[in-house]
Amino acid sequence: MPNRLEFTDRAHYIGSLPKGDHMCDFYEIEVDGQVSYIYIKVGAEARPDLKQG
């Protein structure tokens, strides 16, 4: 991902909740003054097809 953004001070973990058949981590993020809510499927970072770099 060449235009990667850092969200260290703008992302806040809300918690892990079920979404469909999966558990997801939910976050609140702020980008350019706009607050959004995102979810990431638990274990997604372990998928080799999603590796960044």
N, C-alpha and C positions, 0 to 999 in steps of 0.2 A: 504494500500500500504506500505509494510514493508521497501522498499528501496527508500523512497521518497527523491527527490532532492530539494534543495532550489534554486530558480532562482531570488531572489530579485535584485541582481546587474547585472544579465545577461539576463533578459527578458525585452523587450521594447514593449509597446503597440503601435500598428500602427493605429488601428481604427476599427470601426464596418462596415462591408461590407456584402452585400447579397451573399450567396453561395447556389445555388439551390433555394429551397423554404424557406430558413431560413436566419436569420441574424446571423452573426458570428463575434466574436472579434478576430482580427488577431494580432499575436505577433511575434517578432523576438527574438530568443533565441540563446545563445552561450553556447555550451557544449564541453569541451575538445578542444577548439579552432575552432570548427566547427559551422558555423552560419546556423540556420535552421529557417523556417517560419512555424508556427502552427496556427490553428484556433480552436476556441472553440465555439460551438453553444450557442448563448445567451440564458440564462435560464437553461443551463445544470447543473449548481451547485445546482439547486432546485430539481433535480430528486432524490427521495429517494433511488433508486436502484444504484446510483453512489456514495453514501456517503462513505467516507473514515473513517477509525478509527478502 
